[in-house]
Amino acid sequence: MFNVLLIICRLLLAVTFIASGLLKAIDPLGTQYKLQDYLAAWGMTEVVPDWLTLAAAIALAAFEFCAGIFLLFAIQRRVTSRLVLAFMVVMTPLTLWLAITNPISDCGCFGDAITLTNWQTFFKNVLLLAAAVIVARKPLQMRRFIPKKWQWVIINTALLSIVVLAAYSLYYLPVIDFRPYHVGADIRKGMEIPAGAAKPQFETTFILEKDGVQKEFTLDNYPDSTWTFVDSKTIQTQAGYEPPIHDFSITLNETDEDITDSVLNDKGLTFLLVAPYLEKADDTNFSEINSIHEYAEDNGHHFYCLTASGREAISHWRDITGAEYPFCTTDATTLKTIIRSNPGLVLLKGGIVIGKWSHNALPQQYMEAPAQAP
């Protein structure tokens, strides 16, 4: 019975760790953003530099993926089982704290592919911790799938493949896009609320006073006029349906005009240069970006830069790049969700995403002389 239980626990841990590491490596910037959310909850955002959180994101993805592979193939059984147990001993109390305090809505265990609530994450980790304890008790009873002399092949292949995947996704874009702004997505439909969808529920409590005594009442037991109103408070008792895209808006800086609808309803091509923070944006390929802007102007298309940066940062970007395109304000979190590149280029047509590119691989077909729009 113990051997059967050991096999189940081993496979459960292996599959979970492989999936978690793989999904983190597919989207290393997304993992970095989640780590920064943790730091913000602890008030440490200014202490830890961005390069360190990015390195930690890739290291975490590599550790989880390799740990899962090593468990699956029974490689370095003692060390691997102990490291997995230590990892779960740390993560389980952390996710309990997340579930109780709720500083962030999602732990980010599986990136954007699978979203779990904080309580679901905690119970998942309790199960994994129990499995890790069982595996760590008798690690040498895990049977190998390959001869010991060939284990170095699996070790090197696992480590190299996960690092290459993370580097590729970081330099270009994630090889699989699980976010609601993926190529082919209709942003307008993503913002719609279906008919009959659940609406958020609220409850208002009234604080009233009579004869020097204060009591709380609801609408169901509101007293007569002999009570004097003091205060009221409203809390949300039930969450309603939230569309996949719920915070997408574009405000033109020069006029403070909301141009969201005009952008989404434009039947032609609309180029969006997405730069959450221009202060941190890579300006290496500014000449190519300017060429695409010229192409858009010459062919009658729109070109906007969406950013959450202020006027000073915009002015500095214009000075160093010679940018002549209009700048718009959009929420930083939304911009980081749209594309994992700073800056990155998004191409819309009728509100549908038809192309996305990192600043490292901008589309050459839009840098040529004026031509018929595709």
C-alpha positions in Angstrom: 0.0 0.0 0.0 2.8 2.4 0.8 4.5 1.7 -2.6 1.2 2.6 -4.3 0.8 5.7 -2.2 4.4 6.7 -3.0 3.8 6.3 -6.7 0.7 8.5 -6.6 2.4 11.2 -4.5 5.5 11.1 -6.7 3.4 11.6 -9.9 1.2 14.3 -8.3 4.3 16.3 -7.3 6.1 15.7 -10.6 3.2 16.8 -12.8 2.4 19.8 -10.6 5.9 21.0 -10.5 6.5 20.4 -14.2 3.4 22.3 -15.2 4.1 25.2 -12.7 7.7 25.6 -13.9 6.8 25.3 -17.6 4.0 27.9 -17.4 6.3 30.3 -15.5 9.0 29.9 -18.1 6.6 30.5 -20.9 5.8 33.9 -19.4 8.8 35.1 -17.3 7.8 38.7 -17.3 4.4 37.7 -15.9 6.1 35.8 -13.1 8.2 38.8 -12.4 5.1 41.0 -12.2 3.6 38.6 -9.7 6.8 38.6 -7.6 6.6 42.4 -7.6 3.0 42.1 -6.3 4.3 40.1 -3.4 7.0 42.7 -2.7 4.5 45.5 -2.9 2.3 43.7 -0.3 5.4 43.6 2.0 6.4 47.2 1.2 9.7 46.1 -0.4 9.2 47.3 -4.0 11.9 50.0 -3.8 14.3 47.6 -2.1 14.5 44.9 -4.7 15.7 45.9 -8.2 13.8 44.7 -11.3 16.7 42.7 -12.6 16.7 40.6 -9.4 13.0 39.9 -9.5 13.4 38.8 -13.2 16.3 36.6 -12.3 14.3 35.1 -9.4 11.3 34.5 -11.8 13.5 32.5 -14.2 15.3 30.7 -11.3 11.9 29.7 -9.8 10.6 28.4 -13.1 13.8 26.4 -13.6 13.7 25.0 -10.1 10.1 23.8 -10.3 10.5 22.3 -13.7 13.7 20.5 -13.0 12.4 19.3 -9.6 9.3 17.8 -11.3 11.5 16.2 -14.0 13.9 14.7 -11.4 11.0 13.3 -9.4 9.4 11.8 -12.5 12.7 10.1 -13.5 13.8 9.4 -9.9 17.0 11.4 -10.3 19.0 12.3 -7.2 16.2 11.0 -5.2 17.3 12.0 -1.7 18.3 15.5 -2.6 15.3 16.1 -4.8 12.7 14.9 -2.4 14.2 17.0 0.5 14.4 20.1 -1.7 10.7 19.6 -2.7 9.7 19.1 0.9 11.6 22.2 2.0 10.0 24.2 -0.8 6.5 23.1 0.3 7.3 23.8 3.9 8.0 27.4 2.9 5.2 27.9 0.4 2.3 26.4 2.4 2.4 28.9 5.3 3.0 31.7 2.8 -0.2 30.8 0.9 -2.1 30.5 4.2 -1.1 34.1 4.9 -2.3 35.1 1.4 -5.6 33.4 1.9 -6.2 35.1 5.3 -4.9 38.6 4.4 -5.7 38.6 0.6 -3.1 41.2 -0.4 -3.2 39.8 -4.0 -6.0 38.0 -5.7 -4.0 35.2 -7.3 -0.7 33.6 -6.2 0.4 33.1 -9.8 1.3 29.4 -9.4 0.3 28.5 -12.9 0.6 31.9 -14.5 -2.4 33.1 -16.5 -3.2 29.6 -17.7 -4.9 28.4 -14.5 -6.2 30.9 -12.0 -6.8 29.7 -8.4 -8.2 31.7 -5.5 -5.9 32.1 -2.5 -7.8 29.5 -0.5 -7.7 27.0 -3.4 -4.0 27.6 -3.6 -3.6 26.9 0.1 -5.5 23.7 0.1 -3.6 22.6 -3.0 -0.3 23.2 -1.2 -1.5 21.3 1.9 -2.1 18.3 -0.4 1.3 18.8 -2.1 3.0 19.1 1.3 1.5 15.8 2.5 2.7 14.2 -0.7 6.2 15.7 -0.3 6.3 14.3 3.3 5.5 10.8 2.0 8.0 11.0 -0.8 10.8 12.3 1.5 10.2 9.4 3.9 11.3 6.7 1.5 13.0 8.4 -1.5 15.1 5.4 -2.5 11.9 3.4 -3.1 11.1 5.5 -6.1 11.9 3.4 -9.1 14.1 4.8 -11.9 12.8 4.9 -15.5 16.3 5.2 -17.0 19.7 3.8 -15.9 21.7 5.9 -13.4 24.5 6.4 -15.9 22.2 8.2 -18.3 20.7 10.6 -15.7 23.1 13.4 -16.7 21.3 13.6 -20.1 18.0 14.3 -18.4 19.5 16.8 -16.0 21.2 18.8 -18.7 18.3 18.6 -21.1 15.8 19.7 -18.5 17.9 22.6 -17.3 18.9 23.8 -20.8 15.4 23.5 -22.3 13.7 25.5 -19.5 16.3 28.3 -19.6 16.2 28.5 -23.4 12.3 28.7 -23.3 12.4 31.5 -20.7 15.0 33.4 -22.6 13.1 33.0 -25.9 9.8 34.1 -24.3 11.6 37.1 -22.7 13.4 38.2 -25.8 10.4 37.8 -28.1 7.0 37.1 -26.6 5.5 34.1 -24.7 5.2 31.2 -27.0 1.6 30.6 -25.7 -0.5 33.6 -24.8 -3.1 32.8 -22.1 -4.2 36.4 -21.6 -7.4 37.9 -23.0 -5.4 40.1 -25.4 -4.0 37.2 -27.4 -3.8 37.3 -31.2 -7.3 36.7 -32.6 -9.0 38.1 -29.5 -11.9 40.6 -29.9 -11.4 43.2 -27.2 -15.0 44.4 -27.5 -16.4 41.0 -26.9 -14.0 40.5 -24.0 -15.5 43.6 -22.4 -19.1 42.4 -22.7 -21.2 41.2 -19.8 -23.6 38.4 -20.8 -27.3 38.8 -20.3 -28.3 37.2 -17.0 -24.8 37.3 -15.6 -24.5 37.4 -11.8 -24.3 41.0 -10.5 -22.3 42.0 -7.4 -24.4 42.0 -4.2 -24.0 44.7 -1.5 -25.3 45.1 2.0 -25.6 48.4 3.7 -25.6 48.7 7.5 -26.9 51.8 9.2 -25.6 53.0 12.5 -28.4 54.8 14.5 -28.6 56.3 18.0 -31.4 56.6 20.5 -31.1 57.6 24.2 -27.3 57.7 23.9 -27.2 54.1 22.6 -25.9 53.2 19.2 -27.0 50.2 17.2 -26.6 48.8 13.8 -29.5 48.0 11.5 -30.1 46.8 7.9 -32.9 47.7 5.5 -34.8 44.6 6.7 -35.0 45.8 10.3 -34.7 49.6 9.9 -36.3 51.2 13.0 -38.8 54.1 13.4 -38.1 57.8 13.2 -37.3 58.0 16.9 -33.8 56.8 16.1 -31.2 59.3 14.8 -28.9 58.5 11.9 -25.2 58.5 12.7 -23.4 56.7 9.9 -23.6 53.9 7.3 -21.3 51.4 5.7 -21.6 49.3 2.6 -19.8 46.0 2.0 -19.8 43.7 -1.0 -21.3 40.3 0.1 -21.1 38.6 -3.3 -18.9 39.1 -6.3 -20.6 39.4 -9.7 -19.5 38.4 -13.1 -16.3 40.2 -14.2 -15.6 40.1 -18.0 -12.1 39.0 -19.0 -11.3 42.6 -20.1 -12.7 45.1 -17.6 -10.2 47.9 -17.4 -9.3 48.7 -21.0 -9.5 52.5 -21.7 -7.5 54.9 -23.8 -7.3 58.6 -23.0 -5.6 61.0 -25.4 -3.1 63.1 -23.5 -3.4 66.3 -25.5 -7.1 66.7 -25.1 -8.0 64.2 -22.2 -10.5 62.7 -24.6 -11.5 59.1 -24.2 -10.9 57.5 -27.6 -11.5 53.8 -26.5 -14.6 53.3 -28.7 -13.1 55.0 -31.8 -10.0 52.8 -31.5 -12.0 49.6 -31.1 -14.5 50.5 -33.8 -11.9 51.5 -36.4 -12.3 49.3 -39.4 -8.8 50.1 -40.6 -5.5 49.2 -38.9 -4.5 50.7 -35.6 -1.0 50.4 -34.3 -0.6 50.6 -30.5 2.9 51.0 -29.1 2.5 49.7 -25.6 4.9 51.0 -23.0 3.7 50.6 -19.4 6.6 52.8 -18.1 8.5 54.9 -20.5 11.2 55.4 -17.8 12.0 51.7 -18.1 11.3 51.2 -21.8 14.0 50.0 -24.1 14.8 52.7 -26.7 17.2 50.6 -28.7 14.8 50.2 -31.7 13.3 53.6 -31.7 14.2 54.2 -35.4 12.2 51.1 -36.4 9.2 52.3 -34.3 9.4 55.7 -36.0 9.4 53.9 -39.4 6.3 52.0 -38.5 4.7 55.3 -37.4 5.6 56.9 -40.8 4.1 53.8 -42.6 0.9 54.2 -40.6 0.6 57.9 -41.4 1.4 57.4 -45.1 -1.3 54.7 -45.4 -4.0 56.5 -43.5 -3.8 54.3 -40.3 -3.8 55.4 -36.7 -0.7 55.0 -34.4 -0.8 55.7 -30.7 1.6 55.1 -27.8 -0.2 53.8 -24.7 1.6 54.4 -21.4 1.0 54.9 -17.7 3.9 57.4 -17.5 3.5 61.1 -16.8 4.2 64.1 -19.0 7.8 64.4 -17.9 8.6 60.8 -18.9 6.7 61.3 -22.2 8.7 64.5 -22.9 12.0 62.7 -22.2 11.0 59.8 -24.5 10.2 62.3 -27.3 13.6 64.0 -26.8 15.6 60.8 -27.1 13.7 59.0 -29.8 12.2 61.9 -31.9 8.7 60.4 -31.5 6.0 62.3 -33.3 3.1 59.9 -32.6 0.4 60.8 -30.1 0.6 59.5 -26.5 -2.4 58.1 -24.5 -2.9 57.2 -20.9 -3.9 53.6 -20.0 -3.7 51.7 -16.7 -0.3 50.2 -16.1 -1.6 46.8 -15.1 -3.7 46.6 -18.3 -0.7 47.5 -20.4 1.5 44.8 -18.8 -1.3 42.4 -19.4 -1.7 43.3 -23.1 1.8 42.5 -24.1 4.9 41.2 -22.3 7.3 43.8 -23.7 8.3 47.3 -22.8 7.7 48.6 -25.4 5.7 46.2 -27.5 3.6 46.7 -30.7 0.0 45.6 -31.0 -1.9 45.8 -34.2 -5.7 46.1 -34.1 -8.4 45.9 -36.8 -12.0 46.5 -35.8 -11.1 45.9 -32.2 -9.5 42.5 -33.0 -5.9 41.8 -32.1 -4.3 40.7 -35.4 -0.6 41.0 -34.4 1.7 41.4 -31.5 5.5 42.0 -31.5 8.3 42.5 -29.0 10.5 45.6 -29.5 13.2 43.1 -30.4 11.3 41.7 -33.4 9.3 44.5 -34.9 7.4 43.7 -38.2 9.5 44.6 -41.2 6.6 44.7 -43.6 5.4 47.9 -41.9 8.7 49.7 -42.4 8.6 49.8 -46.1 7.4 52.4 -48.5 3.7 53.2 -48.6 1.7 50.4 -49.9 -1.8 49.0 -50.0 -3.1 48.1 -46.5 -3.4 44.4 -46.0 
